[in-house]
Structures are given as C-alpha cells and as structure tokens.
C-alpha cells in the first residue's frame, strides 16, 4: 500500500483516502499511479458498486500537485520527471472522468489544482463549510490544468474565466452555486453520509439529498453580473481595460488580482478555455493540456513563480513578459503546438479497453 494514499474497500464500496497531511494531501506521481491501479481493478470488479474519495486526516482535501518536484525537474533533468508526473496525473483524471461507477468526492477543505482534477470528474461532489476551492496556477506561472479547460468554461456565465484570471477562492456555498459541487453538507454529517453509502451504495443520490443542508448565501452570486460583463472577452487586454473602465471598488480589486498573475498563464487560459468548449471529448482536452504543461513547466515564469510563492516566499515574481502585450500570438502558438508523436499524451491501453 502506498503510504501517501489509503486504498481499501468496505463491502461493495471502494475507498480512497489521501494521506499526505503535511503537504495538504498534494498529489505525487506515486499517489496518482496507485489510485489509477486500484480504480482499474475496481472497475472490472462486480463486487464494487461505488467509490468514496476523501482525505484521511488533517486539513484537506487536496492542495494540488507536487510543483516543487516539477520545478526541480525543469532545472535538473530537462523536465523528464515533471512530464512523467503530469502524464500519470492526467491519466488518473481521464480514468475518473470516464469511470462507469459512481465516485463520491468529499471536498472537505482545501481543493486546489490537482484536488480540482480529482474532484470534478466525480459524479457526486460534496462541499462543506470547510471547502476552499481555487485554481491558483497564475500565481506560479503554470496554467489551469487537470481538465480545467473542460470544466471551467462550462460553468455558468464567465465564472470560469474569472476564477482562472484572478485565482479567486470559493467557499462551499459558492461551489454549489457555481456547479463545482453537487451537494452541500455540514462536515459533521460526512461520517454518517459515508456509513450510509457503504450500507446502501445504490442510494448515493438519495442519501446525500437527505443529509444536505441549505448553504449560506453564496457571495459570488452578488457579483455574477459584473463577472459576466467585465470578464466577457477572450482577450486579456480587453478584460483589464473593462475592469479599469468600470472603476468600482470591486473591479479595482479584481484588476489588481489579474495584474499580479503571470500574463502568459492568463493568455494561455483564455485560449485554452475557448478551445476547450470545442474539444470532441475529455481525452482530447487532456492531450492538449499535456502539450501546454510540457511547455509551461520549462518556461522561466514557472521557475520564478514557484520560487516567489513556495521557495523564497517573497510573493514578488518577476514575470517575463511582464505585461500582457508582450505575450504574442506566436508565443501561444508554440505553447499549444503538437508534441512529437512519441511524446504525446494518451489515455492508456487499459482505459481504451474498458
């Protein structure tokens, strides 16, 4: 058993518990591979009817992926180890997205980056008063991956673009409002929910519906019209200009948030989201994101962003280019371009055979 993730079952219910509490259960390649292996085994096991996904202890749910490892890889081995991590993580994301049995993800705590990638494919996504959701990749010069190019542009209005460009954090009630969660339960009800699902795995929807509680008013709802209007463009310069022209305190706060993020990340996200709406399936989205990841992890912005946020913690990254105008269409074309055929991401033979 991988000591960073607990994999077991209770009767007809598989149970995955992330167990890396000192890192807020951030995913490693080994965790992703162990989860995929077990999910593949459970998929063909007629004795398993549903899967629970949670964190075993401490604050959770999952704060992302091992970006420190990816940064070291970019600096030391030409990105080989980092690409292997993304390849395994994206295979897990795709396996969960196409999984034929219901997965119940309990987003009880920090749910960011890689945590979004393993919660959003789940049929049931449970938020609580502890949920803290974000896609903060713009702060480290990466990009919103793990399927974000599929999920975020499909949220109501321009919520997805707002989340990607500002790194805004949503609570559990806001996740329910946005469609990122399917249910809102008080955290004190989670143990009961899990025990009832284990007892009756065919009744997940009814169980969660019965235990659900009315959430607090979602704060983001009060700004939904502003978000849809000011983040309407697929061009970063136009969004910044719209926020500046609005002049409200809210717009100025969000303009500052956008300006602090990596301009290349923001432009990549806007193009990625526009293309994500036209992808034929989730596998095509993940293949596209892998191409982006292979390029973005090797850019100086990623090295610098992780340094500023996680290494030196001065939170003063020096982006290159520093301004949106410096990020050209040609630069984006190179980031999105196909990889050599033998380097492209694929879902894996086992998943194709399902």
BELZI-V82141 format. One record per residue. N is the residue number from 1. NEAR is the number of other ideal C-beta (glycine too) atoms within 8 Angstrom. D_FIRST is the distance of its C-alpha to the first C-alpha in Angstrom with 2 decimals. Layout:
n:N near:NEAR d_first:D_FIRST
n:N near:NEAR d_first:D_FIRST
This chain:
n:1 near:5 d_first:0.00
n:2 near:8 d_first:3.81
n:3 near:4 d_first:5.99
n:4 near:9 d_first:8.59
n:5 near:12 d_first:7.78
n:6 near:9 d_first:7.02
n:7 near:11 d_first:7.18
n:8 near:6 d_first:9.34
n:9 near:9 d_first:13.02
n:10 near:6 d_first:16.24
n:11 near:6 d_first:18.66
n:12 near:9 d_first:19.63
n:13 near:14 d_first:17.83
n:14 near:13 d_first:14.47
n:15 near:12 d_first:13.10
n:16 near:14 d_first:11.52
n:17 near:10 d_first:11.83
n:18 near:15 d_first:12.12
n:19 near:12 d_first:11.49
n:20 near:12 d_first:13.60
n:21 near:12 d_first:16.77
n:22 near:5 d_first:18.85
n:23 near:8 d_first:18.92
n:24 near:14 d_first:19.48
n:25 near:15 d_first:16.11
n:26 near:12 d_first:17.53
n:27 near:14 d_first:15.51
n:28 near:12 d_first:14.45
n:29 near:11 d_first:14.38
n:30 near:8 d_first:10.71
n:31 near:13 d_first:10.15
n:32 near:14 d_first:12.84
n:33 near:10 d_first:11.66
n:34 near:12 d_first:8.23
n:35 near:13 d_first:10.48
n:36 near:12 d_first:13.10
n:37 near:8 d_first:11.35
n:38 near:11 d_first:10.42
n:39 near:15 d_first:13.92
n:40 near:11 d_first:15.55
n:41 near:8 d_first:14.31
n:42 near:12 d_first:15.46
n:43 near:11 d_first:18.63
n:44 near:6 d_first:19.96
n:45 near:7 d_first:18.87
n:46 near:4 d_first:22.11
n:47 near:5 d_first:20.49
n:48 near:13 d_first:18.89
n:49 near:9 d_first:21.70
n:50 near:15 d_first:20.37
n:51 near:15 d_first:17.47
n:52 near:14 d_first:17.27
n:53 near:12 d_first:16.22
n:54 near:15 d_first:16.62
n:55 near:15 d_first:15.62
n:56 near:8 d_first:14.33
n:57 near:5 d_first:17.05
n:58 near:8 d_first:20.02
n:59 near:6 d_first:21.91
n:60 near:13 d_first:20.45
n:61 near:16 d_first:20.01
n:62 near:17 d_first:19.25
n:63 near:11 d_first:21.79
n:64 near:11 d_first:21.36
n:65 near:12 d_first:19.91
n:66 near:11 d_first:19.83
n:67 near:12 d_first:23.58
n:68 near:9 d_first:24.00
n:69 near:12 d_first:21.98
n:70 near:16 d_first:24.15
n:71 near:15 d_first:27.25
n:72 near:9 d_first:26.50
n:73 near:16 d_first:25.97
n:74 near:13 d_first:29.32
n:75 near:6 d_first:30.98
n:76 near:5 d_first:29.52
n:77 near:6 d_first:28.45
n:78 near:6 d_first:30.54
n:79 near:11 d_first:27.80
n:80 near:8 d_first:25.68
n:81 near:11 d_first:22.35
n:82 near:13 d_first:23.33
n:83 near:12 d_first:24.22
n:84 near:9 d_first:20.92
n:85 near:16 d_first:19.21
n:86 near:15 d_first:21.74
n:87 near:10 d_first:21.47
n:88 near:12 d_first:17.75
n:89 near:15 d_first:18.37
n:90 near:14 d_first:21.44
n:91 near:14 d_first:19.89
n:92 near:15 d_first:17.47
n:93 near:14 d_first:20.61
n:94 near:14 d_first:22.57
n:95 near:14 d_first:20.10
n:96 near:12 d_first:20.14
n:97 near:9 d_first:23.92
n:98 near:10 d_first:24.55
n:99 near:11 d_first:22.14
n:100 near:5 d_first:24.24
n:101 near:10 d_first:22.64
n:102 near:10 d_first:23.20
n:103 near:14 d_first:20.69
n:104 near:15 d_first:21.53
n:105 near:13 d_first:20.77
n:106 near:13 d_first:21.65
n:107 near:17 d_first:23.22
n:108 near:13 d_first:23.72
n:109 near:12 d_first:24.41
n:110 near:11 d_first:24.54
n:111 near:13 d_first:24.02
n:112 near:14 d_first:25.04
n:113 near:14 d_first:24.62
n:114 near:14 d_first:21.10
n:115 near:16 d_first:20.85
n:116 near:15 d_first:23.90
n:117 near:15 d_first:22.38
n:118 near:17 d_first:19.59
n:119 near:14 d_first:21.95
n:120 near:10 d_first:25.12
n:121 near:11 d_first:23.99
n:122 near:13 d_first:23.08
n:123 near:7 d_first:25.89
n:124 near:13 d_first:25.88
n:125 near:13 d_first:25.65
n:126 near:17 d_first:26.25
n:127 near:16 d_first:27.95
n:128 near:14 d_first:28.91
n:129 near:7 d_first:31.26
n:130 near:8 d_first:28.46
n:131 near:16 d_first:27.85
n:132 near:11 d_first:28.84
n:133 near:14 d_first:28.76
n:134 near:11 d_first:29.89
n:135 near:12 d_first:29.81
n:136 near:9 d_first:30.90
n:137 near:14 d_first:30.64
n:138 near:15 d_first:34.41
n:139 near:12 d_first:34.13
n:140 near:15 d_first:32.14
n:141 near:18 d_first:33.90
n:142 near:12 d_first:31.16
n:143 near:13 d_first:31.67
n:144 near:12 d_first:30.33
n:145 near:15 d_first:27.72
n:146 near:13 d_first:24.64
n:147 near:16 d_first:27.26
n:148 near:16 d_first:29.65
n:149 near:16 d_first:32.44
n:150 near:11 d_first:32.01
n:151 near:12 d_first:31.40
n:152 near:16 d_first:33.70
n:153 near:12 d_first:36.93
n:154 near:7 d_first:36.60
n:155 near:12 d_first:36.71
n:156 near:6 d_first:40.12
n:157 near:7 d_first:42.84
n:158 near:9 d_first:41.94
n:159 near:13 d_first:39.11
n:160 near:13 d_first:36.65
n:161 near:15 d_first:38.97
n:162 near:12 d_first:39.58
n:163 near:15 d_first:35.90
n:164 near:17 d_first:35.34
n:165 near:16 d_first:38.52
n:166 near:10 d_first:38.47
n:167 near:14 d_first:34.80
n:168 near:9 d_first:35.89
n:169 near:7 d_first:33.49
n:170 near:13 d_first:33.55
n:171 near:13 d_first:32.84
n:172 near:14 d_first:31.59
n:173 near:13 d_first:35.10
n:174 near:13 d_first:35.73
n:175 near:16 d_first:32.56
n:176 near:15 d_first:33.83
n:177 near:10 d_first:37.27
n:178 near:12 d_first:36.09
n:179 near:7 d_first:33.96
n:180 near:12 d_first:30.66
n:181 near:13 d_first:29.69
n:182 near:8 d_first:30.68
n:183 near:12 d_first:30.82
n:184 near:14 d_first:31.50
n:185 near:14 d_first:30.31
n:186 near:7 d_first:30.84
n:187 near:9 d_first:27.56
n:188 near:5 d_first:28.64
n:189 near:10 d_first:28.41
n:190 near:13 d_first:24.80
n:191 near:7 d_first:23.43
n:192 near:8 d_first:26.23
n:193 near:13 d_first:25.58
n:194 near:11 d_first:21.96
n:195 near:8 d_first:23.07
n:196 near:11 d_first:25.94
n:197 near:15 d_first:23.93
n:198 near:11 d_first:21.61
n:199 near:5 d_first:24.90
n:200 near:7 d_first:26.62
n:201 near:11 d_first:24.43
n:202 near:6 d_first:27.60
n:203 near:9 d_first:29.34
n:204 near:13 d_first:27.28
n:205 near:7 d_first:30.37
n:206 near:7 d_first:32.55
n:207 near:12 d_first:30.15
n:208 near:15 d_first:29.67
n:209 near:8 d_first:33.39
n:210 near:6 d_first:34.35
n:211 near:11 d_first:32.31
n:212 near:8 d_first:33.21
n:213 near:8 d_first:35.69
n:214 near:3 d_first:38.40
n:215 near:11 d_first:37.18
n:216 near:5 d_first:39.47
n:217 near:6 d_first:41.76
n:218 near:12 d_first:39.88
n:219 near:9 d_first:41.59
n:220 near:13 d_first:41.04
n:221 near:9 d_first:43.17
n:222 near:5 d_first:46.22
n:223 near:9 d_first:45.78
n:224 near:11 d_first:44.88
n:225 near:6 d_first:48.37
n:226 near:11 d_first:48.45
n:227 near:13 d_first:45.10
n:228 near:10 d_first:46.29
n:229 near:8 d_first:49.59
n:230 near:12 d_first:48.68
n:231 near:12 d_first:45.50
n:232 near:8 d_first:47.13
n:233 near:7 d_first:47.56
n:234 near:7 d_first:45.17
n:235 near:7 d_first:46.84
n:236 near:13 d_first:45.63
n:237 near:8 d_first:49.18
n:238 near:8 d_first:50.49
n:239 near:15 d_first:47.86
n:240 near:12 d_first:48.67
n:241 near:8 d_first:52.37
n:242 near:13 d_first:52.01
n:243 near:13 d_first:50.29
n:244 near:9 d_first:53.00
n:245 near:6 d_first:55.77
n:246 near:9 d_first:54.53
n:247 near:6 d_first:55.06
n:248 near:7 d_first:53.47
n:249 near:5 d_first:51.39
n:250 near:8 d_first:48.33
n:251 near:13 d_first:49.00
n:252 near:10 d_first:49.58
n:253 near:8 d_first:46.30
n:254 near:12 d_first:44.39
n:255 near:11 d_first:46.45
n:256 near:8 d_first:45.40
n:257 near:12 d_first:41.72
n:258 near:14 d_first:42.16
n:259 near:7 d_first:44.12
n:260 near:6 d_first:41.42
n:261 near:13 d_first:38.85
n:262 near:13 d_first:38.65
n:263 near:14 d_first:41.47
n:264 near:15 d_first:39.75
n:265 near:15 d_first:36.65
n:266 near:15 d_first:39.00
n:267 near:12 d_first:40.94
n:268 near:14 d_first:37.87
n:269 near:15 d_first:36.59
n:270 near:14 d_first:39.98
n:271 near:11 d_first:40.24
n:272 near:16 d_first:36.65
n:273 near:15 d_first:37.29
n:274 near:10 d_first:40.60
n:275 near:11 d_first:39.02
n:276 near:13 d_first:36.02
n:277 near:8 d_first:38.47
n:278 near:5 d_first:39.67
n:279 near:12 d_first:36.45
n:280 near:3 d_first:36.40
n:281 near:6 d_first:32.74
n:282 near:11 d_first:29.48
n:283 near:9 d_first:28.54
n:284 near:9 d_first:31.82
n:285 near:13 d_first:31.09
n:286 near:14 d_first:27.73
n:287 near:11 d_first:29.48
n:288 near:14 d_first:32.17
n:289 near:16 d_first:29.85
n:290 near:14 d_first:28.08
n:291 near:15 d_first:31.55
n:292 near:14 d_first:32.32
n:293 near:13 d_first:29.11
n:294 near:13 d_first:29.79
n:295 near:10 d_first:33.25
n:296 near:16 d_first:32.73
n:297 near:16 d_first:30.06
n:298 near:9 d_first:32.65
n:299 near:10 d_first:35.53
n:300 near:6 d_first:36.87
n:301 near:14 d_first:36.48
n:302 near:16 d_first:32.69
n:303 near:12 d_first:32.83
n:304 near:13 d_first:35.44
n:305 near:15 d_first:33.85
n:306 near:15 d_first:30.57
n:307 near:11 d_first:32.79
n:308 near:13 d_first:34.93
n:309 near:11 d_first:32.29
n:310 near:8 d_first:29.32
n:311 near:9 d_first:30.69
n:312 near:5 d_first:34.28
n:313 near:7 d_first:34.09
n:314 near:5 d_first:37.79
n:315 near:6 d_first:37.28
n:316 near:5 d_first:40.14
n:317 near:14 d_first:38.96
n:318 near:6 d_first:41.68
n:319 near:12 d_first:41.19
n:320 near:7 d_first:42.85
n:321 near:10 d_first:44.68
n:322 near:7 d_first:45.34
n:323 near:6 d_first:47.19
n:324 near:11 d_first:46.47
n:325 near:6 d_first:49.55
n:326 near:8 d_first:48.08
n:327 near:11 d_first:45.23
n:328 near:6 d_first:47.05
n:329 near:5 d_first:46.52
n:330 near:6 d_first:46.25
n:331 near:9 d_first:43.33
n:332 near:12 d_first:41.53
n:333 near:8 d_first:42.39
n:334 near:8 d_first:40.73
n:335 near:12 d_first:37.50
n:336 near:12 d_first:37.37
n:337 near:7 d_first:38.53
n:338 near:4 d_first:36.60
n:339 near:9 d_first:34.53
n:340 near:5 d_first:35.35
n:341 near:5 d_first:34.30
n:342 near:4 d_first:31.59
n:343 near:6 d_first:30.00
n:344 near:11 d_first:29.95
n:345 near:10 d_first:26.87
n:346 near:6 d_first:26.17
n:347 near:10 d_first:23.93
n:348 near:9 d_first:22.52
n:349 near:5 d_first:23.74
n:350 near:7 d_first:21.22
n:351 near:12 d_first:22.37
n:352 near:7 d_first:25.99
n:353 near:5 d_first:25.65
n:354 near:7 d_first:24.64
